Amino acid sequence: MAGIRRQSRVNGDCGGNLGMDGALISSVTYVRPREGAHYFVELTERHLLVFEMLNSMCLLENYDHMLLFLECQLGKSHNLAVIPFDIILVLFTLSTLSEYYKEPMLRANDPYNVTRGTLSRRALKMLQKYLVILKEFDTEEFNLHDLELLRCQFFLAIDTLTPKKQRWTFDRFRRVKSENGVVYKQNASADPDLDPSETIKNPYRSYISCLEQTHTVLGNRLLNLKLSEPGEFINMILWTLSNSLQESTPLYLSSHEIWMPLLEMIIDLFNARQDYFIQHEITRSTGKALFIQRLSESPLAIFFESLNTRNFANRFSEYVFLNCDYKLPSDSYATPVHPIYHGENTMVNTYIPRFEYSRLYKSQKSLALRRKLIGSCFKLLLKVPDGRRLITPRIIADDIIQGISRTLASFNDILQFKKFFMTENLSQESYFIPLLAEGTLSEISKDTQDCVIILTLVENLSDGVSFCNEVIDLVELDCFAFTEQSIKMSYEKSFLVIEKCDVCLLVLLRYLLHLIDIETITGAKGALRMLKVIEKNDLKRQQWVKSLDLGIEPPLLYPTASKMFTVHLRM
């Protein structure tokens, strides 16, 4: 935990796309707290008119007109057409009706559509547009009351997606020992009889929610009802991650067309809901014990409690890298997953795939989502006071870092490894990516070095001279060179180990250049000496390969490292 806090002081920003301490979280001008909904905002007659109009079209299953109304309203005036919480849940569910398995039903509901996008894509696009508005929270473009009401509606919706606590562990007794990380089951779980108490509670007396009469959307059970069934929330996450690297067309489409964008939005909303909870619903003046109790009841704590396991660190690492190419432990147990909705693992005869997704594209999208999930876990841990632990879920920061780092160190696919670490937005992920890069480098060194090496690279990210000196020491200790251990491996395995070490160091160098004034580094002799030592180490690699007469070029670190410094000097 100390490592996380140390890095957070360097960066100061641990927010996700939506989880920022800006107007989205701080603005409470129109908030009138109610039990269970501190963020509650009342309706005006204008808001109620929009709510009822959308409600009527939803009850008539006229989803085309409902979407057309919202599409026409956006950007037309200072007054925003706010979507009610129940329609948000309908749009979430409508987004799951991808044409690859629901084309006949979509065509029957919207028979005259020959030019517009499908209902599912339009619904997803509409949700994404409203989330951008929520993220930007621009009071010059939109009315403040509307923005706070929109936040209220999304929070009401996301609170219904929060997994309910279970007394049992997901598939604890059904997990079977296997060399594969995942077992696919063909059928979705059956929908149990609806318990009226499980439906969302309408907080508005003046508005009659359509959810009192509507429990399905074109055959698919409402998403909040589906995910509230035992084990379905974690299965949704596992199904998404597992299929995000699939070669099977219907399985990949299920993830790419439906669940990856939906899970991204759900994580963003949970992050924003967590920030609001921390700022407005926990009294910091209370003692540490009470603070921990309240933090254990926070949205992200409940989100991760859906894993429902006592061995959180190992299970989390296993789940978040499900179906990635890495060496599974000898005592590995396969994780069963099944479709969320009936038929989404099949493809109708009338559907013709328009795109062929490359391995590079799949890896980039998949690993970015997994990184986002890990970031939310660290976001929760950042708020845990020193010397304390969450009551539930039982997460320990050092165990999480070690578990994830150990898994990353065992990756067999260098492309997946690179895509996990090569983030586009350094600031938003600087509170955990450097820790994982250092942890992974440490785990690799345990297998390749004869002595134990203690790394302090993350600590030295605020001191360029100390960082460069430590890198020099590591290079001279042959941490980035072919060693006696390399001879015992195949040359492919040796190259893979070296490449993974290089990636970890380059990630840390990238953060160093991001966090520190480049002149304080380049002005010191240590930086120049570090690059010269790296260049000399590359020559040793080339000589090692030449001595084995492999006829190929080894991975080289100097060209990329020197280019990084050159680019920053030009900026």
C-alpha positions as CSV (number, residue, x, y, z in Angstrom):
1,M,0.0,0.0,0.0
2,A,2.9,2.3,0.7
3,G,4.0,1.9,-2.8
4,I,0.7,3.0,-4.2
5,R,0.5,6.0,-1.9
6,R,4.1,7.0,-2.8
7,Q,3.2,6.9,-6.5
8,S,-0.1,8.7,-6.1
9,R,1.8,11.7,-4.5
10,V,3.9,11.9,-7.6
11,N,0.9,12.0,-9.9
12,G,-2.0,13.3,-7.9
13,D,-4.6,12.0,-10.4
14,C,-6.0,8.6,-10.0
15,G,-9.2,9.2,-11.9
16,G,-10.6,7.2,-14.8
17,N,-12.3,8.7,-17.8
18,L,-15.2,9.9,-15.6
19,G,-13.7,9.6,-12.1
20,M,-12.3,13.1,-11.8
21,D,-12.6,15.6,-9.0
22,G,-14.2,18.2,-11.2
23,A,-17.7,19.7,-11.6
24,L,-19.1,16.2,-12.4
25,I,-18.3,15.2,-8.8
26,S,-18.3,18.5,-6.9
27,S,-21.4,20.2,-8.3
28,V,-24.4,19.7,-5.9
29,T,-26.4,22.9,-6.4
30,Y,-29.7,21.1,-7.1
31,V,-29.0,17.9,-5.1
32,R,-31.6,17.1,-2.5
33,P,-30.2,14.0,-0.7
34,R,-32.5,11.1,0.1
35,E,-31.9,7.8,1.8
36,G,-29.9,5.6,-0.5
37,A,-29.4,8.4,-3.0
38,H,-27.4,11.4,-1.8
39,Y,-27.2,12.5,-5.5
40,F,-31.0,12.8,-5.9
41,V,-32.2,15.8,-8.0
42,E,-35.9,16.7,-8.4
43,L,-37.8,17.1,-11.7
44,T,-39.2,20.2,-13.2
45,E,-42.3,20.1,-15.5
46,R,-40.0,20.3,-18.5
47,H,-38.1,17.3,-17.4
48,L,-41.2,15.4,-16.6
49,L,-42.6,16.1,-20.0
50,V,-39.5,14.5,-21.6
51,F,-39.6,11.6,-19.2
52,E,-43.2,10.8,-20.0
53,M,-42.7,11.1,-23.8
54,L,-39.8,8.7,-23.8
55,N,-41.7,6.4,-21.4
56,S,-44.7,6.2,-23.7
57,M,-42.6,5.3,-26.8
58,C,-40.8,2.6,-24.7
59,L,-44.1,1.0,-23.6
60,L,-45.2,0.9,-27.2
61,E,-41.8,-0.7,-28.1
62,N,-41.3,2.2,-30.6
63,Y,-37.6,2.2,-30.0
64,D,-36.9,3.8,-33.4
65,H,-38.9,6.9,-32.6
66,M,-37.5,7.0,-29.1
67,L,-33.9,7.1,-30.4
68,L,-34.8,9.5,-33.2
69,F,-36.2,11.9,-30.6
70,L,-33.0,11.8,-28.5
71,E,-30.8,12.1,-31.6
72,C,-32.7,15.2,-32.8
73,Q,-32.6,16.9,-29.3
74,L,-28.9,16.7,-28.7
75,G,-27.1,20.0,-29.2
76,K,-30.2,21.9,-30.2
77,S,-30.5,24.1,-27.2
78,H,-29.0,25.1,-23.8
79,N,-31.7,22.8,-22.2
80,L,-30.7,19.2,-22.3
81,A,-33.2,16.4,-23.0
82,V,-32.4,14.3,-19.9
83,I,-32.9,10.6,-20.1
84,P,-34.7,9.0,-17.1
85,F,-33.1,6.2,-15.2
86,D,-35.5,3.5,-16.6
87,I,-34.9,4.5,-20.2
88,I,-31.1,4.4,-19.6
89,L,-31.6,0.7,-18.5
90,V,-33.7,0.1,-21.6
91,L,-30.9,1.6,-23.8
92,F,-28.4,-0.6,-22.0
93,T,-30.5,-3.6,-22.8
94,L,-31.2,-2.5,-26.3
95,S,-27.5,-2.3,-26.9
96,T,-27.2,-6.1,-26.3
97,L,-29.4,-6.8,-29.3
98,S,-26.7,-7.0,-31.9
99,E,-27.8,-7.8,-35.4
100,Y,-25.4,-10.8,-35.7
101,Y,-27.7,-12.9,-33.6
102,K,-30.9,-10.8,-33.4
103,E,-31.3,-9.5,-36.9
104,P,-34.7,-11.0,-37.6
105,M,-36.2,-9.5,-34.4
106,L,-34.6,-6.1,-35.0
107,R,-35.9,-6.1,-38.6
108,A,-39.4,-7.0,-37.3
109,N,-39.4,-4.1,-34.9
110,D,-37.9,-1.6,-37.4
111,P,-39.1,-2.9,-40.8
112,Y,-38.6,0.4,-42.8
113,N,-35.0,1.0,-41.7
114,V,-32.8,0.8,-44.8
115,T,-30.5,3.7,-44.2
116,R,-30.1,4.2,-40.4
117,G,-27.9,2.1,-38.1
118,T,-29.4,-0.8,-36.2
119,L,-31.3,-0.1,-33.0
120,S,-28.6,-1.7,-30.9
121,R,-25.8,0.5,-32.4
122,R,-27.9,3.6,-32.1
123,A,-28.7,2.9,-28.5
124,L,-25.0,2.3,-27.7
125,K,-24.0,5.5,-29.5
126,M,-26.6,7.5,-27.6
127,L,-25.4,6.2,-24.3
128,Q,-21.8,7.1,-25.2
129,K,-22.8,10.6,-26.3
130,Y,-24.6,11.3,-23.0
131,L,-21.7,10.0,-21.1
132,V,-19.4,12.4,-22.9
133,I,-21.8,15.2,-21.9
134,L,-21.7,14.0,-18.3
135,K,-17.9,13.8,-18.4
136,E,-17.4,17.3,-19.7
137,F,-20.1,18.7,-17.5
138,D,-20.0,22.0,-19.5
139,T,-22.3,24.5,-17.8
140,E,-21.8,27.0,-20.6
141,E,-23.2,24.6,-23.1
142,F,-25.9,23.0,-20.9
143,N,-28.1,24.0,-18.0
144,L,-26.6,23.1,-14.6
145,H,-29.9,21.6,-13.3
146,D,-30.0,19.4,-16.4
147,L,-26.5,18.2,-15.9
148,E,-27.0,17.3,-12.2
149,L,-30.2,15.6,-13.1
150,L,-28.5,13.6,-15.8
151,R,-25.8,12.5,-13.3
152,C,-28.6,11.5,-10.9
153,Q,-30.3,9.3,-13.6
154,F,-27.1,7.6,-14.5
155,F,-26.2,7.0,-10.8
156,L,-29.7,5.6,-10.2
157,A,-29.2,3.2,-13.2
158,I,-25.7,2.1,-12.2
159,D,-26.8,1.5,-8.6
160,T,-29.3,-1.1,-9.9
161,L,-26.5,-2.8,-11.8
162,T,-24.5,-3.1,-8.5
163,P,-24.2,-6.9,-7.9
164,K,-26.0,-8.1,-4.8
165,K,-24.1,-9.8,-2.1
166,Q,-24.1,-13.6,-2.3
167,R,-23.3,-16.1,0.4
168,W,-21.8,-18.5,-2.0
169,T,-18.7,-18.3,-4.2
170,F,-19.1,-18.2,-8.0
171,D,-18.5,-21.7,-9.4
172,R,-16.4,-22.6,-6.3
173,F,-17.4,-26.3,-6.6
174,R,-17.8,-26.5,-10.4
175,R,-14.3,-25.4,-11.3
176,V,-12.4,-28.3,-12.8
177,K,-8.7,-28.9,-13.1
178,S,-7.6,-28.2,-16.7
179,E,-4.7,-27.1,-18.8
180,N,-7.0,-24.4,-20.4
181,G,-7.9,-21.3,-18.5
182,V,-11.6,-21.2,-19.6
183,V,-14.4,-23.7,-20.3
184,Y,-17.3,-22.5,-22.5
185,K,-20.9,-23.5,-21.8
186,Q,-23.3,-23.3,-24.7
187,N,-26.4,-22.0,-23.0
188,A,-27.3,-18.9,-21.1
189,S,-28.7,-19.2,-17.6
190,A,-32.5,-19.5,-17.3
191,D,-34.3,-16.4,-16.2
192,P,-36.0,-17.1,-12.9
193,D,-39.5,-15.9,-12.0
194,L,-39.4,-12.2,-11.5
195,D,-39.5,-11.0,-7.9
196,P,-41.2,-7.6,-7.8
197,S,-38.9,-6.5,-5.0
198,E,-35.9,-6.9,-7.3
199,T,-37.1,-4.2,-9.7
200,I,-35.7,-0.7,-9.4
201,K,-37.5,1.5,-6.9
202,N,-38.9,4.7,-8.5
203,P,-37.8,7.7,-6.4
204,Y,-40.2,10.1,-8.2
205,R,-43.9,10.3,-7.2
206,S,-44.8,12.4,-10.3
207,Y,-43.4,9.9,-12.7
208,I,-44.6,6.3,-13.4
209,S,-41.6,4.2,-14.5
210,C,-42.0,2.0,-17.5
211,L,-40.1,-0.7,-15.6
212,E,-43.3,-1.4,-13.7
213,Q,-44.7,-3.0,-16.8
214,T,-41.6,-3.7,-19.0
215,H,-39.2,-6.5,-18.0
216,T,-37.8,-7.4,-21.4
217,V,-36.6,-5.6,-24.5
218,L,-37.2,-7.5,-27.7
219,G,-36.8,-10.8,-25.9
220,N,-33.8,-9.9,-23.8
221,R,-34.4,-9.5,-20.0
222,L,-33.6,-6.0,-18.7
223,L,-29.9,-5.8,-18.0
224,N,-30.3,-4.8,-14.4
225,L,-32.5,-7.8,-13.8
226,K,-30.2,-10.2,-15.7
227,L,-27.1,-9.1,-13.9
228,S,-28.8,-9.3,-10.5
229,E,-29.1,-13.0,-10.8
230,P,-26.5,-15.0,-8.8
231,G,-23.2,-15.2,-10.5
232,E,-24.3,-13.3,-13.6
233,F,-22.4,-10.0,-12.9
234,I,-19.0,-11.7,-12.7
235,N,-19.9,-14.0,-15.6
236,M,-20.6,-10.9,-17.7
237,I,-17.1,-9.6,-17.0
238,L,-15.5,-13.0,-17.7
239,W,-17.5,-13.6,-20.9
240,T,-16.4,-10.2,-22.1
241,L,-12.7,-10.6,-21.4
242,S,-12.5,-14.2,-22.6
243,N,-14.2,-13.5,-25.9
244,S,-12.2,-10.3,-26.5
245,L,-9.4,-12.4,-27.9
246,Q,-11.5,-15.1,-29.5
247,E,-11.0,-16.3,-33.1
248,S,-14.6,-17.6,-33.3
249,T,-16.6,-14.9,-35.1
250,P,-19.8,-15.0,-33.0
251,L,-17.9,-15.1,-29.8
252,Y,-15.7,-12.2,-30.7
253,L,-18.7,-10.2,-32.0
254,S,-20.4,-10.8,-28.7
255,S,-17.5,-9.1,-26.9
256,H,-16.7,-6.4,-29.5
257,E,-20.2,-5.4,-30.6
258,I,-21.9,-5.6,-27.2
259,W,-20.0,-6.3,-24.0
260,M,-16.7,-4.5,-24.3
261,P,-18.3,-1.0,-24.9
262,L,-20.9,-1.7,-22.3
263,L,-18.4,-2.9,-19.7
264,E,-16.2,0.2,-20.4
265,M,-19.2,2.4,-19.7
266,I,-20.2,0.5,-16.6
267,I,-16.6,0.8,-15.2
268,D,-16.5,4.5,-16.0
269,L,-19.8,5.0,-14.2
270,F,-18.7,3.0,-11.2
271,N,-15.6,5.1,-11.0
272,A,-17.6,8.3,-11.1
273,R,-20.1,6.9,-8.6
274,Q,-17.1,6.0,-6.3
275,D,-15.7,9.5,-6.5
276,Y,-19.0,11.0,-5.6
277,F,-19.4,8.6,-2.7
278,I,-15.9,9.5,-1.4
279,Q,-16.5,13.2,-1.7
280,H,-20.0,13.5,-0.4
281,E,-21.1,10.3,1.4
282,I,-18.2,9.6,3.7
283,T,-17.4,11.9,6.6
284,R,-13.6,12.1,6.8
285,S,-13.7,13.5,10.3
286,T,-14.8,10.1,11.6
287,G,-12.3,7.6,12.9
288,K,-10.3,5.2,10.6
289,A,-12.4,2.2,11.7
290,L,-15.7,3.8,10.6
291,F,-14.1,5.2,7.4
292,I,-13.0,1.7,6.5
293,Q,-16.4,0.3,7.2
294,R,-18.0,2.9,4.9
295,L,-15.3,2.4,2.2
296,S,-16.1,-1.3,2.3
297,E,-19.7,-0.4,1.4
298,S,-18.6,1.9,-1.5
299,P,-19.7,1.2,-5.1
300,L,-16.3,-0.1,-6.2
301,A,-16.0,-2.3,-3.1
302,I,-19.3,-3.9,-4.0
303,F,-18.3,-4.1,-7.6
304,F,-15.2,-6.2,-6.8
305,E,-16.9,-8.2,-4.1
306,S,-18.8,-9.8,-7.0
307,L,-15.7,-12.0,-7.4
308,N,-16.9,-13.5,-4.1
309,T,-13.7,-15.2,-3.1
310,R,-11.5,-15.4,-0.1
311,N,-8.3,-15.6,-2.2
312,F,-8.9,-12.3,-4.0
313,A,-5.4,-11.6,-5.3
314,N,-5.0,-14.9,-7.1
315,R,-8.5,-15.1,-8.4
316,F,-8.5,-11.4,-9.6
317,S,-5.3,-12.0,-11.6
318,E,-6.7,-15.2,-13.0
319,Y,-9.9,-13.5,-14.0
320,V,-8.5,-10.3,-15.4
321,F,-6.1,-12.1,-17.7
322,L,-8.6,-14.8,-18.7
323,N,-7.8,-16.3,-22.1
324,C,-4.5,-14.4,-22.4
325,D,-1.5,-16.3,-23.6
326,Y,0.5,-17.0,-20.4
327,K,1.8,-20.0,-18.5
328,L,-0.9,-21.2,-16.2
329,P,0.1,-22.5,-12.8
330,S,0.4,-26.3,-12.4
331,D,-2.6,-26.3,-10.1
332,S,-4.8,-24.3,-12.5
333,Y,-8.5,-24.7,-12.6
334,A,-10.6,-23.8,-15.6
335,T,-13.1,-21.0,-15.2
336,P,-16.6,-21.8,-16.7
337,V,-18.3,-19.0,-18.6
338,H,-21.7,-18.9,-20.5
339,P,-23.5,-16.5,-22.7
340,I,-25.4,-13.7,-20.9
341,Y,-28.3,-13.9,-23.3
342,H,-29.6,-16.9,-25.3
343,G,-28.2,-17.1,-28.8
344,E,-25.4,-14.6,-28.6
345,N,-22.8,-17.4,-29.1
346,T,-24.4,-18.1,-32.5
347,M,-24.7,-16.1,-35.7
348,V,-27.9,-16.0,-37.9
349,N,-27.7,-17.0,-41.5
350,T,-28.7,-13.6,-42.8
351,Y,-25.7,-11.8,-41.1
352,I,-22.6,-11.3,-43.1
353,P,-19.5,-10.1,-41.2
354,R,-18.2,-6.8,-42.7
355,F,-14.8,-6.7,-41.0
356,E,-11.9,-9.0,-40.3
357,Y,-10.3,-8.0,-37.0
358,S,-6.5,-8.4,-36.8
359,R,-4.7,-9.9,-33.9
360,L,-3.1,-6.5,-33.2
361,Y,-6.5,-4.8,-33.0
362,K,-7.9,-7.5,-30.7
363,S,-4.9,-7.4,-28.4
364,Q,-5.0,-3.6,-28.1
365,K,-8.7,-3.4,-27.4
366,S,-8.7,-6.4,-25.0
367,L,-5.7,-5.4,-22.9
368,A,-6.9,-1.8,-22.6
369,L,-10.1,-3.0,-21.1
370,R,-8.3,-5.4,-18.7
371,R,-6.0,-2.5,-17.7
372,K,-9.0,-0.3,-17.0
373,L,-10.5,-3.0,-14.7
374,I,-7.2,-3.3,-12.8
375,G,-7.0,0.5,-12.5
376,S,-10.4,0.6,-10.8
377,C,-9.2,-1.9,-8.3
378,F,-6.2,0.3,-7.4
379,K,-8.4,3.3,-7.3
380,L,-10.3,1.6,-4.5
381,L,-7.1,0.7,-2.7
382,L,-5.8,4.3,-2.9
383,K,-8.3,5.4,-0.3
384,V,-7.5,2.8,2.3
385,P,-5.6,4.5,5.2
386,D,-2.1,3.2,6.0
387,G,-2.1,0.2,8.3
388,R,-5.7,-0.7,7.5
389,R,-7.5,-3.2,5.2
390,L,-10.9,-3.3,3.6
391,I,-13.4,-5.4,5.5
392,T,-14.8,-6.6,2.1
393,P,-13.6,-7.4,-0.4
394,R,-10.4,-8.7,1.3
395,I,-7.9,-7.0,-1.0
396,I,-4.3,-6.4,0.0
397,A,-2.4,-4.0,-2.3
398,D,0.9,-5.8,-2.2
399,D,-0.7,-9.2,-3.0
400,I,-2.5,-7.6,-6.0
401,I,0.7,-6.2,-7.3
402,Q,2.6,-9.4,-6.9
403,G,-0.2,-11.6,-8.3
404,I,-0.6,-9.4,-11.5
405,S,3.2,-9.0,-11.9
406,R,3.7,-12.7,-11.6
407,T,1.1,-13.4,-14.3
408,L,2.5,-10.7,-16.6
409,A,6.0,-12.2,-16.2
410,S,4.7,-15.5,-17.4
411,F,3.2,-14.1,-20.7
412,N,4.1,-16.0,-23.8
413,D,2.7,-13.4,-26.2
414,I,4.9,-10.3,-26.5
415,L,2.2,-8.4,-28.4
416,Q,-0.3,-8.9,-25.6
417,F,2.4,-8.0,-23.1
418,K,3.3,-4.7,-24.9
419,K,-0.4,-3.7,-25.4
420,F,-1.0,-4.1,-21.7
421,F,1.7,-1.6,-20.8
422,M,1.6,0.8,-23.7
423,T,-1.1,3.1,-22.4
424,E,-2.0,6.3,-24.3
425,N,-2.9,8.4,-21.3
426,L,0.0,8.4,-18.9
427,S,-1.5,10.7,-16.3
428,Q,-4.7,8.6,-15.8
429,E,-2.8,5.4,-15.1
430,S,0.4,6.5,-13.5
431,Y,-0.8,5.4,-10.0
432,F,-0.5,1.7,-10.9
433,I,1.2,1.0,-14.3
434,P,4.8,1.9,-13.0
435,L,4.2,-0.4,-10.0
436,L,3.2,-3.3,-12.2
437,A,6.2,-2.6,-14.6
438,E,8.6,-2.7,-11.7
439,G,6.8,-5.7,-10.1
440,T,7.0,-7.6,-13.4
441,L,10.7,-6.8,-13.9
442,S,11.3,-8.1,-10.3
443,E,9.4,-11.3,-11.0
444,I,11.4,-12.0,-14.2
445,S,14.7,-11.3,-12.4
446,K,13.8,-14.0,-9.9
447,D,14.0,-16.6,-12.7
448,T,17.0,-15.2,-14.5
449,Q,19.3,-13.9,-11.8
450,D,21.4,-15.9,-9.3
451,C,20.8,-13.3,-6.6
452,V,17.8,-11.4,-5.3
453,I,17.5,-7.9,-6.7
454,I,15.6,-5.2,-4.8
455,L,14.2,-2.6,-7.2
456,T,13.5,1.0,-6.2
457,L,12.8,2.4,-9.7
458,V,9.3,3.6,-8.8
459,E,10.6,5.4,-5.7
460,N,13.2,7.1,-7.9
461,L,10.7,8.4,-10.5
462,S,10.8,11.7,-8.8
463,D,14.6,11.8,-8.9
464,G,16.0,11.5,-12.4
465,V,19.7,11.1,-11.3
466,S,18.9,8.3,-8.9
467,F,16.7,6.6,-11.4
468,C,19.4,6.7,-14.1
469,N,22.1,5.4,-11.7
470,E,19.8,2.5,-10.7
471,V,19.2,1.5,-14.3
472,I,23.0,1.6,-14.9
473,D,23.5,-0.8,-12.0
474,L,20.8,-3.1,-13.2
475,V,22.3,-3.2,-16.8
476,E,25.8,-3.9,-15.4
477,L,24.3,-6.7,-13.3
478,D,23.2,-8.3,-16.6
479,C,19.5,-7.9,-15.8
480,F,18.9,-7.0,-19.5
481,A,21.4,-9.3,-21.0
482,F,21.6,-12.9,-22.1
483,T,23.0,-15.0,-19.2
484,E,23.9,-18.5,-18.3
485,Q,20.2,-19.1,-17.7
486,S,19.5,-18.1,-21.4
487,I,21.6,-21.1,-22.6
488,K,19.2,-23.5,-20.9
489,M,16.3,-22.0,-22.8
490,S,15.4,-22.0,-26.5
491,Y,16.5,-18.8,-28.2
492,E,12.8,-17.9,-28.7
493,K,12.2,-18.0,-25.0
494,S,15.4,-16.1,-24.3
495,F,14.4,-13.4,-26.7
496,L,10.9,-13.2,-25.1
497,V,12.4,-12.8,-21.6
498,I,14.7,-10.0,-22.8
499,E,11.9,-8.2,-24.7
500,K,9.6,-8.3,-21.6
501,C,12.4,-6.8,-19.5
502,D,13.0,-4.1,-22.2
503,V,9.3,-3.2,-22.2
504,C,9.2,-2.8,-18.4
505,L,12.2,-0.5,-18.4
506,L,10.8,1.5,-21.3
507,V,7.5,2.0,-19.5
508,L,9.4,3.3,-16.5
509,L,11.5,5.6,-18.6
510,R,8.4,6.9,-20.3
511,Y,6.9,7.8,-16.9
512,L,10.2,9.3,-15.8
513,L,10.1,11.6,-18.8
514,H,6.5,12.4,-18.2
515,L,6.8,13.3,-14.5
516,I,10.2,15.1,-14.5
517,D,11.5,18.1,-16.4
518,I,13.6,16.6,-19.1
519,E,16.4,19.2,-18.6
520,T,17.0,18.0,-15.1
521,I,17.8,14.5,-16.5
522,T,19.6,15.4,-19.7
523,G,21.7,18.0,-17.9
524,A,23.1,15.3,-15.7
525,K,26.0,13.0,-16.8
526,G,24.0,10.1,-15.4
527,A,21.5,10.1,-18.3
528,L,24.2,10.1,-21.0
529,R,26.1,7.4,-19.2
530,M,22.9,5.3,-18.8
531,L,22.3,5.5,-22.6
532,K,25.9,4.5,-23.3
533,V,25.7,1.5,-20.9
534,I,22.4,0.4,-22.7
535,E,24.1,0.7,-26.1
536,K,27.1,-1.3,-24.8
537,N,24.6,-4.0,-23.5
538,D,23.0,-4.2,-27.0
539,L,26.4,-5.0,-28.4
540,K,26.8,-7.8,-25.9
541,R,23.4,-9.2,-27.0
542,Q,24.5,-9.1,-30.7
543,Q,27.7,-10.9,-29.8
544,W,25.8,-13.6,-27.9
545,V,23.5,-14.2,-30.8
546,K,26.5,-14.3,-33.2
547,S,28.3,-16.8,-31.1
548,L,25.4,-19.1,-31.4
549,D,25.2,-18.6,-35.2
550,L,21.5,-17.9,-35.0
551,G,21.5,-15.7,-38.1
552,I,18.9,-13.3,-36.6
553,E,19.0,-9.9,-34.8
554,P,18.3,-9.9,-31.1
555,P,16.0,-7.4,-29.4
556,L,17.7,-4.0,-29.0
557,L,16.9,-1.5,-26.3
558,Y,19.2,1.5,-27.2
559,P,17.4,2.7,-30.4
560,T,14.0,3.1,-28.6
561,A,15.5,4.5,-25.3
562,S,17.7,7.1,-27.1
563,K,14.8,8.1,-29.3
564,M,12.6,8.7,-26.3
565,F,15.1,11.2,-24.9
566,T,15.6,12.9,-28.3
567,V,11.8,13.4,-28.8
568,H,11.4,14.9,-25.3
569,L,14.3,17.3,-25.9
570,R,12.6,18.6,-29.1
571,M,9.3,19.3,-27.3
